[in-house]
Amino acid sequence: MASPYVACRLRLGRRFSLAKNLRKVETPLKRLVGTNVAAVQGEPLGKDKAGVFLTLSLPDARSSRPLHTVQAERLAQAERSVLISCNPRANEKKFLKFLSRHGDISKYFFYESYGVYAVVEFTNRDAVASLLGEAAVPSSSHEAAVPFKSRLLSLKHRGAAESPLQPSEPQSSIPISQLIRRLSEKETIEQQMVSLTEAYQLTEENTRLRFLVSSLLKNIAAAYFPECNVLPFGSSVNGFGKLGCDLDMILDLDGISGRGENKPRSGLSLEYQLKTANSERAATQSILSVIGECVDEFGPGCVGVQKILNARCPLLRFSHQPSGFQCDLTANNRVAVKSTELLYLYGELDPRVRHLVFTVRCWARAHGVTSSIPGAWITNFSLTVMVLFFLQKRSNPVIPTVDHMKELAGPADKCTIEGNDCTFVSDLSRIHLKSNEETLEYLLREFFEFYAAFPFNKMSINIRKGREQNKPEVAPLHIQNPFETSLNVSKNVNATQLDRFVALCQECSWLLEKKGSDAQPAAAAAGPDVAPSPWGLAALLLPTGVAGVKSRKKRRREPASERIKSLLESLKKNSVPEKS
């Protein structure tokens, strides 16, 4: 039997005892990462018992593995997994015993989305095949069921409930009000930023679920392209994803065998007969249109399918109810995949990158700088690029420029997509920068200062060069796409939204300066039974003007108003004619 394991995460800023964590691991449905079947069945977590071992990982312990290696591992996990809709009356131990008849279970967890669901990973794919071989096609006297088989199953339970299942893994982030209360209890702004990241980042379970949904969609597309792959990209895998973010996927046809093979110069050879399209875009539109019909008609749990085929990048959009994800599927967006890998590498280089990005993104959403609705707002991607640019501009850069990463690239890193140079190093060990020991609190304050004074009216942001450049076009905000350099990723942003962003940066810069002079951490000042008042980062997430804090603009107008008033009184006095 393959050795299962239990992983336990110790979060920064909290005090845990190892013994307490071990007891928590033994409790069913209350674990953070994965579940060991032996532990649920009551077996002790001894050193040699059932091959169980404990893994302790800190939030900032980065794997430093290339993204393609991580993706391959995740895809393999997904192929060994099934998604099961469970009757809440089912008993957990009986449920696991029932499934274990088909093979050893590596990990599982429960969550809630239009009902209770279980993600179950077996140690090998043969167990999945055995389980599917036992599943029945439902029949109904009123409806004709389409006999489409997938790894999305329903558990039928007959009989009385015995310890009903309780979902334990949240799939969405906590409300902003709850986050503010949590941050207010921290002792430093740095602890607040780390806590915010922990609260909002994708969990191990949520990441596994995203790859499983991609794998289920691959099974649908494989009806037309048996060797295709469906890969998540964007926030789902670049390390900056927030719980509840959309699931972006790409249909990858480049790995189909026979493509790009050298033809013999003489003798006989065979080729597939294919239909052709007028352009790659037209082919993409046709492929997505057909797969969209299949997803809409036959995809279990897929609802609200929209074919957005005339967009710059054609896509399918739909909701996957069993997971609760809003999904976008594209088929020709390779540059976005490389951008995903680039952001992943930046996040792996230094943990401060991720903490600062999460903090700025949360702050922007709290103040309406970004929005889930398309419009003139700054997007999360644009905001992330702005954070990266700021970190490149430090006197000792925290991260390198894209051009520098290109210089370090090896032969295997060479990449050109549609004429765009997308080459950069994938081996993090080859990247060496001067030491930068600036704290997260200092970097946050400097970020707001940097963009409060940035010359947006004439300069463009460019992370390839790591320096400002003259704007090549008339637009309020110009951020160059790091690979498609002729594109402005922030072209949608209007002057009103940019002015609001600058004003908020000025406001927050002043609030953080004020913290250094007269603000005290509320956690230390409040009594044991008194909820601490928002301070530091928590105060930055409050609406402008809340808690008696005046905006920076108003604060600066008051002295000017007094001077103008005095000047007018002086002029009035001087204008009175003197008596003879």
C-alpha positions in Angstrom: 0.0 0.0 0.0 1.4 3.4 -0.9 2.2 5.5 2.1 -0.5 8.1 2.7 0.4 11.3 4.6 -1.1 14.1 6.6 0.2 17.6 6.1 -0.3 20.3 8.8 0.3 24.0 8.2 1.5 26.2 11.0 0.4 29.8 10.3 2.5 32.8 11.2 1.3 35.0 14.0 -0.4 32.2 15.9 0.9 30.0 18.6 0.4 26.2 18.3 1.8 23.3 20.1 2.8 20.3 18.0 0.8 17.9 20.2 -2.3 20.1 19.7 -1.8 20.0 16.0 -1.4 16.2 16.0 -4.7 15.9 17.9 -6.4 18.1 15.3 -5.1 16.0 12.5 -6.8 13.0 14.0 -10.2 14.7 14.0 -12.3 14.0 10.9 -13.2 16.9 8.6 -11.2 19.5 10.6 -7.9 19.4 8.7 -6.3 22.1 6.6 -4.5 20.1 4.0 -5.7 16.6 2.9 -6.9 13.7 5.0 -5.4 10.4 5.9 -7.8 7.5 5.8 -6.1 5.6 8.6 -6.4 8.6 10.9 -10.2 8.8 10.2 -10.5 5.1 11.1 -8.9 5.8 14.5 -5.4 4.4 14.0 -2.7 6.3 15.9 -0.3 8.5 14.0 2.8 6.5 15.2 6.1 6.6 13.5 5.7 3.3 11.7 2.0 2.9 11.8 0.5 2.8 8.3 3.5 4.7 6.9 2.1 8.0 8.3 4.5 10.9 8.6 4.0 14.6 9.4 5.0 17.5 7.1 5.2 21.0 8.6 5.2 23.9 6.1 5.3 27.6 6.7 3.4 30.0 4.4 6.6 31.5 3.0 8.4 28.2 2.4 8.5 28.2 -1.4 9.0 25.1 -3.5 11.1 26.9 -6.1 10.0 24.4 -8.8 9.3 25.3 -12.4 5.6 25.9 -13.1 5.4 23.1 -15.6 6.6 20.6 -13.0 4.0 21.7 -10.5 1.3 21.6 -13.2 2.3 18.0 -14.2 2.0 16.9 -10.6 -1.4 18.6 -10.2 -2.7 17.1 -13.4 -1.7 13.6 -12.3 -3.5 14.1 -9.0 -6.6 15.3 -10.9 -6.6 12.2 -13.2 -6.6 10.0 -10.1 -9.5 11.9 -8.5 -13.3 11.8 -8.6 -15.9 14.5 -7.6 -18.8 13.0 -5.7 -22.1 14.6 -4.7 -22.9 13.2 -1.3 -26.1 12.8 0.6 -25.5 14.7 3.9 -27.0 11.7 5.8 -24.1 9.5 4.7 -21.6 8.3 7.3 -18.0 9.3 6.6 -16.4 6.0 7.7 -18.8 3.9 5.6 -18.3 6.3 2.7 -14.6 5.8 2.8 -14.9 2.0 3.3 -17.2 1.8 0.3 -14.7 3.6 -1.9 -11.7 1.8 -0.6 -13.0 -1.5 -2.1 -11.7 -0.1 -5.4 -8.2 1.0 -4.2 -6.2 2.9 -1.7 -7.4 6.5 -1.1 -4.5 9.1 -0.9 -6.5 12.2 0.1 -10.0 13.5 0.3 -12.0 16.5 1.6 -15.5 17.7 1.8 -16.9 21.1 0.8 -20.3 22.7 0.1 -21.6 24.1 -3.3 -25.2 23.5 -4.1 -25.0 20.6 -1.7 -22.2 18.6 -0.1 -19.4 17.3 -2.3 -16.3 15.2 -1.8 -13.0 15.3 -3.7 -11.4 11.9 -3.5 -7.9 11.1 -4.8 -6.9 7.5 -5.2 -3.3 6.3 -5.3 -3.6 5.1 -8.9 -5.9 5.5 -11.9 -6.9 1.8 -11.9 -8.9 2.5 -8.7 -10.8 5.2 -10.5 -11.5 2.9 -13.5 -12.8 0.3 -11.1 -15.0 2.8 -9.3 -16.5 4.0 -12.6 -17.1 0.5 -13.7 -19.4 0.0 -10.7 -21.4 3.3 -11.3 -24.8 3.0 -12.8 -26.5 5.2 -15.4 -29.6 6.7 -13.7 -33.0 6.1 -15.3 -36.2 8.1 -15.0 -39.7 7.5 -16.3 -40.2 11.2 -16.9 -36.9 12.3 -18.5 -34.4 10.9 -21.0 -30.9 11.0 -19.4 -28.0 11.5 -21.8 -25.6 8.7 -20.9 -22.5 10.8 -20.7 -20.0 9.2 -18.3 -17.6 11.3 -16.3 -15.8 11.4 -12.9 -18.6 13.5 -11.5 -20.7 11.1 -9.5 -23.6 11.0 -7.1 -23.6 9.0 -3.9 -27.0 7.4 -3.2 -27.8 6.6 0.4 -30.6 4.5 1.7 -31.2 4.1 5.4 -31.1 6.1 8.6 -28.4 8.8 9.1 -25.5 7.9 11.5 -23.0 10.9 11.9 -24.0 13.1 9.0 -21.3 14.6 6.8 -20.3 18.1 7.6 -18.4 20.1 4.9 -15.2 21.7 6.4 -13.3 23.4 3.6 -14.4 26.9 2.6 -14.2 27.7 -1.1 -14.6 31.5 -0.8 -12.7 34.2 1.0 -14.0 35.7 4.3 -16.0 39.0 4.3 -14.0 42.2 4.4 -15.5 43.1 7.8 -14.3 39.9 9.3 -10.9 40.4 7.7 -10.6 43.9 9.3 -11.4 42.5 12.7 -8.7 39.8 12.3 -6.1 42.3 11.1 -6.9 44.7 14.0 -5.7 42.0 16.5 -2.2 41.8 15.0 0.7 43.6 16.5 2.5 44.9 13.4 1.6 45.9 9.9 3.9 43.1 8.6 1.9 40.5 10.5 -1.3 42.1 9.1 0.0 41.6 5.5 0.9 38.0 6.1 -2.4 37.3 7.8 -4.3 38.9 4.9 -2.4 36.7 2.4 -3.2 33.6 4.4 -6.9 34.5 4.6 -7.3 35.2 0.9 -4.9 32.9 -1.0 -6.1 29.7 -2.6 -6.0 26.7 -0.3 -4.5 23.3 -1.2 -8.0 21.9 -1.5 -9.2 24.8 -3.7 -6.2 24.3 -6.0 -6.9 20.6 -6.3 -10.5 21.3 -7.1 -9.5 23.7 -9.9 -7.3 21.1 -11.6 -10.0 18.5 -11.2 -12.6 20.7 -12.9 -10.0 21.2 -15.7 -9.5 17.5 -16.0 -13.3 16.9 -16.2 -13.6 19.4 -19.0 -10.7 17.7 -20.8 -12.7 14.5 -20.9 -15.4 16.4 -22.8 -13.0 17.9 -25.3 -11.3 14.6 -25.7 -14.3 13.3 -27.6 -13.1 15.4 -30.5 -9.3 15.6 -29.7 -8.3 12.5 -27.8 -4.8 13.8 -27.0 -5.7 17.3 -26.0 -5.2 18.8 -22.6 -7.0 21.4 -20.6 -4.8 23.5 -18.3 -5.7 26.2 -15.7 -3.8 29.4 -16.0 -3.9 32.9 -14.6 -4.7 33.4 -10.9 -5.6 29.8 -10.4 -1.9 28.8 -10.7 0.3 31.9 -10.6 0.3 32.1 -6.8 -1.7 35.3 -6.6 -5.2 33.8 -6.8 -7.8 34.7 -4.3 -10.4 32.3 -3.0 -13.5 32.7 -5.2 -11.6 33.9 -8.3 -12.6 32.7 -11.7 -11.1 29.6 -13.2 -9.4 30.4 -16.5 -8.5 27.4 -18.7 -6.9 26.8 -22.0 -7.5 24.0 -24.4 -4.0 22.8 -25.4 -3.8 21.1 -28.7 0.0 21.6 -29.2 0.8 18.3 -27.4 -1.1 16.2 -29.9 1.4 13.6 -31.4 2.4 14.0 -35.1 2.6 17.9 -35.0 5.9 19.4 -36.0 7.5 16.1 -36.9 10.1 16.1 -39.6 8.9 14.5 -42.9 11.2 12.1 -44.7 12.9 13.6 -47.8 12.2 10.5 -49.8 10.1 7.3 -49.6 6.6 6.8 -48.4 4.9 8.6 -45.5 1.4 9.2 -44.2 -0.5 12.3 -43.2 -3.9 12.8 -41.6 -6.5 14.3 -43.8 -7.7 17.5 -42.2 -10.1 20.3 -42.8 -8.6 23.8 -42.9 -9.8 27.2 -41.8 -9.0 30.6 -43.2 -6.9 31.6 -40.1 -5.9 30.3 -36.7 -8.5 32.6 -35.2 -11.3 31.1 -37.3 -10.1 27.6 -36.4 -10.2 28.5 -32.7 -13.7 29.9 -33.1 -14.9 26.7 -34.7 -13.3 24.5 -32.1 -14.8 26.4 -29.2 -18.2 26.6 -30.8 -18.4 22.8 -31.1 -17.0 22.2 -27.6 -19.4 24.8 -26.2 -22.3 22.9 -27.6 -21.1 19.7 -26.0 -20.5 21.3 -22.7 -23.9 22.9 -22.8 -25.8 19.8 -23.8 -23.8 17.0 -22.1 -21.5 18.5 -19.5 -22.8 17.6 -16.0 -23.0 20.6 -13.7 -22.2 23.1 -16.5 -24.8 25.8 -16.8 -25.2 29.2 -18.5 -22.8 28.5 -21.3 -21.9 31.6 -23.4 -19.9 31.6 -26.6 -18.0 34.8 -26.7 -16.3 34.1 -30.0 -15.8 37.6 -31.4 -13.7 38.8 -28.6 -10.0 39.5 -29.1 -9.4 36.2 -27.5 -12.4 33.9 -28.2 -13.7 32.0 -25.2 -16.4 30.0 -23.6 -17.9 31.2 -20.3 -20.0 29.0 -18.0 -20.7 28.2 -14.4 -19.6 24.9 -13.0 -22.2 24.3 -10.2 -20.5 21.4 -8.4 -17.4 23.4 -7.7 -19.0 26.9 -7.7 -16.4 28.2 -10.2 -17.1 30.7 -12.9 -15.1 29.2 -15.8 -13.5 30.7 -19.0 -12.1 28.4 -21.6 -9.9 29.6 -24.4 -8.0 27.7 -27.1 -5.4 30.1 -28.4 -4.0 32.3 -25.6 -0.4 31.1 -25.3 0.9 34.5 -24.4 -1.3 34.6 -21.3 0.0 31.2 -20.3 3.6 32.6 -20.5 2.5 35.6 -18.4 1.1 33.1 -15.8 4.5 31.5 -15.7 6.3 34.8 -15.3 4.1 35.9 -12.4 4.6 32.5 -10.8 8.4 32.9 -11.0 8.2 36.4 -9.5 6.1 35.1 -6.6 8.6 32.3 -6.0 11.6 34.6 -5.9 10.7 36.5 -2.8 7.7 36.0 -0.4 7.3 39.8 -0.1 6.1 39.9 -3.7 3.0 37.8 -2.9 2.2 39.5 0.3 2.4 43.0 -1.3 0.4 41.9 -4.3 -2.4 40.4 -2.1 -2.4 43.5 0.1 -2.6 46.0 -2.7 -5.3 43.9 -4.5 -7.4 43.7 -1.4 -7.0 47.4 -0.7 -8.0 48.2 -4.3 -11.1 46.1 -4.2 -12.2 47.5 -0.8 -12.1 51.0 -2.3 -13.6 50.1 -5.7 -10.4 50.7 -7.7 -10.9 47.2 -9.1 -14.2 45.4 -9.9 -15.4 42.0 -10.9 -17.5 43.8 -13.5 -15.7 44.7 -16.8 -15.4 48.5 -17.3 -13.1 51.4 -16.9 -11.6 50.1 -13.6 -8.0 49.0 -13.2 -7.7 45.2 -13.5 -6.0 42.8 -11.1 -3.4 42.0 -13.7 -2.6 45.7 -14.3 -2.4 46.3 -10.6 -0.1 43.3 -10.2 2.2 44.6 -12.9 2.3 48.0 -11.1 3.5 46.2 -7.9 6.1 44.3 -9.8 7.4 47.5 -11.5 7.6 49.2 -8.1 9.7 46.4 -6.7 12.0 46.6 -9.7 12.5 50.3 -9.0 14.0 49.9 -5.5 17.6 51.0 -5.1 18.3 47.3 -4.6 15.7 45.6 -6.8 13.5 43.0 -5.1 12.9 41.3 -8.4 14.7 41.4 -11.8 13.4 42.9 -15.1 12.0 40.6 -17.8 15.0 41.5 -20.0 17.4 40.4 -17.3 15.6 37.1 -16.9 15.8 36.8 -20.7 19.6 37.2 -20.5 19.8 34.4 -18.0 17.7 32.0 -20.1 19.1 28.7 -21.4 18.5 27.0 -24.7 15.5 25.2 -23.3 13.9 28.5 -22.3 13.7 29.9 -25.8 10.1 30.7 -26.7 8.5 32.7 -29.5 4.7 33.0 -29.8 3.2 34.6 -32.9 6.4 36.6 -33.4 6.6 37.8 -29.7 9.7 37.0 -27.8 8.5 35.2 -24.6 11.9 34.0 -23.5 12.9 34.1 -19.8 14.8 31.9 -17.4 12.8 29.1 -15.7 15.6 28.0 -13.2 15.3 30.3 -10.2 18.7 29.3 -8.9 20.3 31.2 -11.8 18.8 34.5 -10.6 21.0 36.5 -8.2 20.2 40.0 -7.0 21.7 42.4 -4.4 20.2 41.9 -1.0 17.2 44.0 -0.2 16.0 43.8 3.4 13.2 46.4 3.3 10.3 45.3 5.5 6.8 44.7 4.2 5.5 47.7 6.1 8.2 50.0 4.5 7.5 48.6 1.0 3.7 49.2 1.4 4.3 52.8 2.5 6.7 53.3 -0.4 4.3 51.8 -2.9 1.7 54.4 -2.1 4.3 57.2 -2.1 5.7 56.0 -5.4 2.4 56.0 -7.3 1.1 59.1 -5.5 3.8 61.0 -7.3 4.2 59.0 -10.5 4.0 61.0 -13.8 1.1 59.1 -15.3 0.4 62.0 -17.7 3.6 61.3 -19.8 5.2 58.1 -18.7 4.5 54.4 -19.3 5.1 51.4 -17.0 7.4 48.8 -18.5 8.5 45.7 -16.5 10.7 44.5 -19.4 13.1 47.4 -18.9 12.2 48.2 -15.3 12.0 51.9 -16.0 9.6 54.5 -17.1 9.2 55.3 -20.8 7.5 58.0 -22.8 3.9 57.0 -23.6 3.6 55.6 -27.1 -0.2 56.5 -27.2 -2.7 58.9 -25.6 -4.2 57.0 -22.7 -4.6 58.0 -19.0 -2.7 54.8 -17.9 -0.2 53.0 -20.1 1.2 49.6 -18.9 3.1 47.7 -21.5 2.3 44.1 -22.0 5.6 42.3 -21.1 5.4 40.1 -24.2 3.1 41.7 -26.7 4.9 45.0 -26.3 2.7 46.9 -28.6 -0.3 46.4 -26.3 -1.4 48.5 -23.4 -2.9 46.2 -20.8 -4.6 49.1 -19.1 -6.2 50.7 -22.1 -9.7 50.4 -20.6 -8.8 52.7 -17.6 -10.2 56.2 -17.9 -8.9 59.4 -16.4 -11.5 59.5 -13.6 -10.5 56.0 -12.3 -6.8 56.8 -12.5 -7.2 60.1 -10.6 -9.1 58.2 -7.9 -6.3 55.7 -7.6 -3.7 58.5 -7.2 -5.9 60.3 -4.6 -6.2 57.0 -2.6 -2.5 56.4 -2.8 -2.0 59.9 -1.3 -4.5 59.2 1.4 -3.0 55.9 2.4 0.6 57.3 2.3 -0.5 59.9 4.8 -2.3 57.4 7.0 0.8 55.2 7.2 3.0 58.2 8.0 0.5 59.1 10.8 0.8 55.6 12.2 4.4 56.2 12.9 3.7 59.3 15.0 0.5 59.0 17.0 -1.2 55.7 16.2 -0.7 52.7 18.5 -1.5 49.1 17.7 -5.0 48.7 19.0 -4.4 45.0 19.9 -2.0 46.2 22.6 -4.1 49.1 23.8 -7.4 47.4 24.0 -8.5 45.3 27.0 -9.0 41.5 26.9 -12.8 41.9 26.5 -12.7 44.9 24.1 -12.5 44.5 20.3 -9.5 46.4 19.0 -10.2 49.4 16.8 -8.9 49.2 13.2 -5.4 50.4 12.8 -2.5 50.1 10.3 -3.6 48.0 7.3 -7.0 47.4 8.8 -7.6 51.2 8.8 -6.5 51.4 5.1 -9.3 49.0 4.2 -12.0 51.2 5.7 -14.0 53.7 3.6 -12.3 57.1 3.2 -13.0 59.4 6.2 -14.1 56.6 8.6 -13.0 56.6 12.2 -12.4 60.3 12.4 -9.5 60.3 10.0 -9.5 63.3 7.6 -8.3 62.8 4.1 -4.9 64.1 3.1 -6.5 66.6 0.7 -8.8 68.1 3.3 -5.9 68.2 5.8 -3.9 70.3 3.4 -6.7 72.6 2.4 -7.4 73.9 5.9 -4.2 76.0 6.3 -4.7 77.3 2.8 -8.2 78.4 3.6 -7.1 80.2 6.7 -4.4 82.1 4.7 -7.0 83.1 2.0 -9.4 84.3 4.7 -6.7 86.4 6.4 -5.7 87.8 3.0 -9.3 88.8 2.2 -9.7 90.5 5.6 -6.5 92.4 5.0 -7.5 93.6 1.6 -10.9 94.7 2.9 -9.2 96.6 5.7 -6.8 98.3 3.4 -9.6 99.3 1.0 -11.3 101.5 3.6 -10.4 105.2 2.8 -8.5 107.0 5.5 -10.3 109.8 7.3 -8.7 113.3 6.8 
